[in-house]
Amino acid sequence: MNQLVRMSHLVSADSVEEPSPELRVPFAQSGAFVCKFIIGEPNDRAVCCGAPVPDGKSWCAFHRKIVFEPTRPGRIR
């Protein structure tokens, strides 16, 4: 997978249900307001999650919790 996967002890992706595989679409055909998380290896036939994203973000709630690591208190970047 090409995404950085960091599971935080603060937020678990398990608390949000994984989107149905039936929503998956070819990345090249994904439009606005759908999750762009690439399933598998990125190539010219890449498939993305395709779950609805009402807030205009790039990833659905499930994949956003996998991609982003919440900031830890006291950590300076």
Order of alpha helices (4+ residues) and beta strands (2+ residues): beta-beta-beta-alpha
